[in-house]
Amino acid sequence: MSGPRIVIVGGGLAAVRTAQSVRDLGHRGEVRILSAETEPPYDRPPLSKEYLLDALPDNAIRLLGPSDYRALGIELELGQPVIALDTVAHTVTVAGGPVVPYDRLVIATGAQARPLDVVTGRAAAFALRTAADARRLAAVLRDGRRIAVIGGGFIGLEVAATARARGCAVTVIEAQPAPLLGTVGPLVADWLQARHRAHGVEFRCGVTVAAAGAAPDGGERLRLSDGSVLDADAVVVGVGVVRDVGWLAEAGLEVADGLVCDLAGRTDAPDVFGAGDVVCHRTEHGLVPVGHWTAAGNSARRAAHTLLGLPAPNLLDDGFFWSDQLGLRLQFAGRADAGSEFVVVAGDMATDSFVGHFLAEGRVSGVFAVNNPRQFLRSRKELRAAHESTTVREVLR
């Protein structure tokens, strides 16, 4: 094989898509993936939904099968957490293991669930970021169990819906006045909260968890900031993510809330690139985290082109994401700026099928759809057209 040795650190979507992309682009040299996880790379979106319902086997969430890695000539090395980088020597160091040389290095280590100190270490406290997390949580989601979900973001709401589907009594604790308020605005947030309440989910909004301890019945007792108490058999923490960039900072790379890269995936070190959730892109509007599934895949494709010396493709990152909960397919693109107006353009919010536009200063800034993928695609095109004066890579940033 010929060409530069490519080492990819990470074991998620961005790592696999980078490896696939360099092969698609004709690279014939060595490609190694060093993954800290002990199981093959998998898709994360199902973890809070079908996989948590025990409705999917492990192989259904795998990004590639063993034969695919062999056919592509990708060396997948599991249980290999990288702890150090030497940008001068062009090497990475695996914990308790070898020093691995590279010609081109891609950092695609993703993000980890943000811990909540007040419940960290509690026996019945769960995070949900990995397949192992999902399996542990699935084991306790049983009929009649009391589940407290801390955090009313998309992951928290998906877990709440899944737990209700398994017969659990669910309470969501959210610091804001409504779940997802900062993401979809008050009108949609209130609608979504009402839908969950109709399915039996209870909400405690505008409060935080002040203390945690053992409940008299053996579960967890949460003391909330308003002085009230909530007992639960299990506590699920969904308060965002953090990125492990300490080892990258020690190597001299620029980091912030992630590894700082330009939009083509370049870091400030020669031959070192970034892709996926670990990355914050430097834009004319400041640092922007990669965020969602589609953007992570796009960043991997751009990094693959760049590290091979090819022009990065103009791939639209418009903040698109989706969520499945309560039998609803939710789709979102763009942003809901503070003070923007939400206007329904198709369907009716009184039903389970509608599409609305977020309008800021008379211009479409975001699109939200429920069970209406065709109209969502049309509205998403309108969103792009509304920002056609902005470069594709900078759209909505």
C-alpha positions in Angstrom: 0.0 0.0 0.0 1.2 3.5 -0.7 0.3 7.0 0.5 0.4 8.6 4.0 -0.3 6.6 7.1 -3.7 7.8 8.4 -4.5 7.3 12.0 -8.0 8.2 13.3 -8.5 8.5 17.0 -12.1 7.8 18.0 -14.8 5.1 17.5 -18.0 6.8 16.4 -19.7 8.0 13.3 -17.1 10.6 12.4 -14.2 8.2 12.7 -15.8 5.6 10.5 -17.0 8.1 7.9 -13.5 9.6 7.7 -12.0 6.2 7.1 -14.6 5.3 4.4 -14.2 8.7 2.7 -10.4 8.5 2.3 -10.9 5.1 0.7 -13.7 6.4 -1.5 -11.2 9.2 -2.6 -8.7 6.6 -3.7 -6.3 6.6 -0.8 -4.3 3.3 -0.8 -2.2 3.8 2.3 -2.6 2.6 5.8 -5.8 3.6 7.6 -6.1 2.8 11.4 -8.9 3.6 13.8 -7.9 3.6 17.4 -11.1 3.4 19.5 -11.3 3.6 23.3 -14.5 1.6 23.2 -14.4 -2.2 23.4 -17.2 -2.8 20.9 -17.3 -1.9 17.2 -18.5 1.5 16.2 -22.2 2.0 16.3 -24.9 4.5 15.5 -25.9 6.5 18.6 -29.4 7.9 17.7 -31.2 4.6 18.4 -29.7 4.3 21.9 -32.4 6.5 23.5 -35.2 4.9 21.4 -35.4 1.5 19.7 -32.3 0.1 21.4 -33.4 1.2 24.8 -36.7 -0.6 24.1 -34.7 -3.8 23.5 -36.2 -3.6 20.0 -32.8 -3.8 18.2 -30.0 -6.3 18.4 -26.5 -5.1 18.7 -25.6 -5.8 15.1 -28.5 -3.6 13.9 -26.8 -0.5 15.2 -23.3 -1.3 13.9 -22.0 1.3 11.4 -20.1 -1.4 9.5 -19.7 -5.2 9.8 -16.3 -7.0 10.2 -16.2 -7.9 6.6 -16.7 -4.2 5.6 -13.6 -3.2 7.5 -11.6 -6.0 5.9 -12.9 -5.1 2.4 -12.0 -1.4 2.9 -8.6 -2.2 4.4 -9.4 -0.4 7.6 -7.6 -1.6 10.7 -10.1 -1.2 13.6 -8.4 -1.5 17.0 -10.7 -1.5 19.9 -10.0 -0.8 23.6 -7.2 1.6 22.6 -7.7 4.9 24.4 -5.2 7.5 23.2 -3.8 9.6 26.0 -1.1 11.7 24.4 -0.1 13.4 21.2 3.3 14.5 20.0 2.8 16.8 17.0 6.6 17.1 16.4 7.3 13.4 16.4 4.0 12.7 14.7 3.0 10.0 17.2 0.1 9.2 19.5 0.4 7.2 22.7 -2.2 4.6 23.7 -2.8 4.1 27.4 -0.6 1.2 28.6 0.3 0.4 25.1 2.3 1.4 22.1 3.4 4.7 20.6 1.7 4.8 17.2 3.2 6.9 14.3 1.2 8.8 11.8 1.6 10.9 8.7 -2.0 12.3 9.0 -4.0 12.3 12.2 -7.7 12.8 12.6 -9.1 13.5 16.1 -12.7 12.1 16.1 -13.2 11.3 19.8 -16.7 12.7 20.0 -18.2 13.8 23.3 -19.1 12.3 26.6 -22.2 12.8 28.8 -21.9 15.8 31.0 -21.8 14.7 34.6 -24.0 16.2 37.3 -22.1 16.4 40.5 -25.1 16.2 42.8 -25.9 12.7 41.6 -22.5 11.5 40.5 -21.6 8.2 42.1 -25.2 7.4 43.2 -26.0 3.7 42.6 -29.2 4.5 40.7 -27.9 7.3 38.6 -27.5 6.7 34.8 -26.0 8.5 31.9 -26.9 7.7 28.3 -24.1 8.1 25.8 -22.8 4.6 24.9 -24.4 1.3 24.0 -23.3 0.0 27.4 -25.1 2.9 29.1 -28.2 2.0 27.2 -28.1 -1.7 28.2 -27.6 -0.8 31.8 -30.5 1.6 31.7 -32.8 -0.8 29.8 -32.4 -3.3 32.6 -34.1 -1.0 35.1 -36.9 0.4 32.9 -39.6 -2.0 34.0 -43.3 -1.6 34.5 -44.1 0.5 37.5 -40.6 1.8 38.1 -40.3 5.5 39.0 -37.8 7.2 36.7 -36.6 10.8 37.1 -35.0 12.3 34.0 -32.8 15.4 34.8 -32.7 17.5 31.7 -35.5 18.2 29.2 -33.5 18.2 26.0 -34.1 15.9 23.1 -32.2 13.0 24.7 -34.1 13.5 28.0 -37.5 13.6 26.2 -36.7 10.5 24.1 -35.7 8.6 27.3 -38.9 9.8 29.0 -41.0 8.6 26.0 -39.2 5.3 25.9 -39.6 4.8 29.7 -43.3 5.5 29.5 -43.6 3.0 26.7 -42.1 0.4 29.1 -44.7 1.2 31.7 -42.5 3.5 34.0 -43.8 6.5 35.9 -41.6 9.3 34.5 -40.9 12.8 35.8 -38.7 15.2 33.8 -36.8 17.9 35.8 -35.9 20.9 33.7 -34.2 24.1 34.8 -35.9 26.2 32.1 -39.6 27.1 32.2 -40.2 24.5 29.5 -38.3 21.6 27.8 -36.2 22.6 24.8 -37.2 26.2 25.2 -33.8 27.5 24.0 -33.9 25.2 20.9 -37.4 25.5 19.6 -38.9 28.5 21.3 -41.8 28.8 23.6 -44.7 27.9 21.3 -43.2 24.6 20.2 -41.8 23.8 23.6 -45.2 24.2 25.2 -46.8 22.0 22.5 -44.2 19.3 23.0 -44.6 19.4 26.8 -48.3 19.0 26.4 -47.9 16.0 24.1 -45.7 14.3 26.7 -48.1 15.2 29.5 -50.9 13.6 27.5 -48.8 10.4 27.5 -48.4 10.5 31.3 -45.0 12.2 31.6 -44.9 14.7 34.5 -42.7 17.8 34.5 -41.0 19.8 37.1 -39.8 22.9 35.3 -37.9 25.9 36.5 -36.1 23.9 39.2 -32.8 22.1 39.6 -31.6 19.2 41.8 -30.1 20.6 45.0 -29.2 17.4 46.8 -29.6 13.6 46.4 -29.7 10.8 48.9 -31.2 7.5 49.7 -35.0 7.3 49.8 -36.7 5.4 52.7 -37.9 2.7 50.3 -34.4 2.1 48.9 -34.6 4.3 45.8 -33.2 7.8 45.3 -34.5 10.9 46.9 -33.9 14.1 45.0 -34.3 17.4 46.8 -35.2 20.2 44.3 -34.3 23.8 44.4 -37.8 24.8 45.4 -37.6 22.7 48.5 -39.8 19.8 47.2 -38.7 16.2 47.2 -39.0 13.6 44.4 -38.4 9.9 45.0 -37.3 7.6 42.1 -36.0 4.1 41.5 -33.6 5.4 38.9 -32.3 8.8 37.8 -31.2 9.5 34.2 -29.0 12.5 33.7 -29.3 14.2 30.3 -27.7 17.7 30.7 -25.6 17.9 27.6 -22.1 16.8 26.7 -18.5 17.6 27.4 -15.5 17.0 25.2 -12.3 15.5 26.5 -9.7 17.9 25.1 -7.2 18.1 28.0 -4.7 15.8 26.3 -5.0 17.9 23.1 -4.3 21.1 25.0 -1.3 19.5 26.5 -0.1 18.7 23.0 -0.3 22.4 22.2 -3.5 22.3 20.1 -6.0 25.1 20.3 -9.1 24.0 22.3 -12.1 25.7 23.7 -15.4 23.8 24.2 -13.8 21.3 21.8 -10.9 21.0 19.4 -10.8 24.2 17.4 -10.7 23.6 13.6 -11.4 25.6 10.5 -14.4 24.6 8.4 -12.2 22.2 6.3 -11.1 20.3 9.5 -7.6 21.7 9.9 -6.3 22.3 13.4 -3.4 24.7 14.2 -0.9 21.8 14.1 0.5 20.4 10.8 -1.1 17.1 9.6 -3.6 17.1 12.5 -7.3 17.3 11.6 -10.6 17.1 13.5 -14.0 15.7 12.7 -17.3 15.1 14.5 -18.6 16.1 17.9 -15.2 16.8 19.4 -14.8 19.8 17.0 -15.6 23.5 17.3 -15.4 25.2 14.0 -13.9 28.6 13.8 -16.2 30.8 11.8 -16.7 34.6 11.2 -19.4 34.4 13.9 -17.2 32.7 16.5 -16.7 29.1 17.5 -19.5 26.7 16.5 -19.7 23.1 17.8 -20.4 20.4 15.2 -23.3 19.0 17.2 -25.7 16.7 15.4 -25.4 13.5 13.4 -25.6 14.9 9.9 -23.1 17.7 10.7 -20.7 15.1 12.2 -20.8 13.1 9.0 -20.2 16.2 6.9 -17.3 17.2 8.9 -15.7 13.8 8.5 -16.0 14.0 4.7 -14.5 17.5 4.7 -11.6 16.4 6.8 -11.0 13.4 4.6 -10.7 15.6 1.5 -8.5 18.1 3.3 -6.0 15.6 4.7 -5.5 14.2 1.2 -4.8 17.6 -0.2 -8.2 17.9 -2.0 -10.6 20.9 -1.8 -13.2 20.3 0.9 -16.7 19.9 -0.5 -19.4 22.5 0.1 -21.7 20.5 2.4 -24.6 22.3 4.0 -24.6 22.3 7.8 -27.9 24.0 8.6 -28.4 22.6 12.1 -30.6 19.7 10.8 -31.5 17.0 13.3 -34.4 14.7 14.0 -36.0 13.0 16.9 -38.5 10.1 17.3 -40.7 10.2 20.4 -44.3 9.4 21.3 -44.8 8.0 17.8 -43.9 11.4 16.3 -41.1 12.2 13.8 -39.7 15.6 14.7 -37.4 17.4 12.3 -35.6 20.7 12.7 -33.2 22.8 10.7 -31.8 26.2 11.2 -32.3 28.0 14.5 -35.0 29.6 16.6 -33.6 32.9 17.5 -34.8 34.6 20.7 -37.8 36.7 19.8 -38.4 34.9 16.5 -42.0 34.2 15.5 -43.2 30.6 14.9 -45.7 30.5 12.0 -47.4 27.3 11.0 -47.3 26.9 7.2 -48.8 23.4 6.8 -51.1 21.3 9.0 -52.3 22.3 12.5 -50.6 22.2 15.9 -53.8 20.7 17.2 -52.9 17.6 15.2 -49.9 15.4 15.0 -48.8 16.7 11.6 -47.6 20.3 11.0 -44.7 22.4 9.7 -43.8 25.8 10.9 -41.2 28.4 10.1 -39.3 30.5 12.6 -39.2 34.1 11.3 -36.6 36.6 12.4 -36.9 40.1 11.0 -39.2 38.7 8.3 -36.7 36.0 7.1 -36.9 32.3 7.7 -34.3 31.3 10.2 -35.5 27.8 11.1 -38.0 25.1 10.3 -39.7 22.6 12.6 -41.9 19.7 11.4 -43.9 17.0 13.0 -44.8 13.9 10.9 -44.6 15.8 7.6 -41.3 15.0 5.9 -42.3 16.1 2.4 -43.3 19.6 3.5 -40.2 19.8 5.7 -37.9 19.2 2.7 -39.7 22.0 0.8 -39.4 24.3 3.8 -35.8 23.4 4.2 -35.2 24.5 0.7 -36.8 27.8 1.5 -34.5 28.1 4.5 -31.5 27.6 2.3 -32.8 30.1 -0.3 -33.4 32.7 2.5 -29.7 32.5 3.3 -28.3 32.1 -0.2 -26.2 35.2 0.2 -24.3 33.4 2.9 -21.6 30.9 1.9 -22.8 27.3 2.1 -20.3 26.5 4.8 -21.3 29.5 6.9 -25.1 29.1 6.5 -26.9 29.9 9.7 -23.7 30.3 11.7 
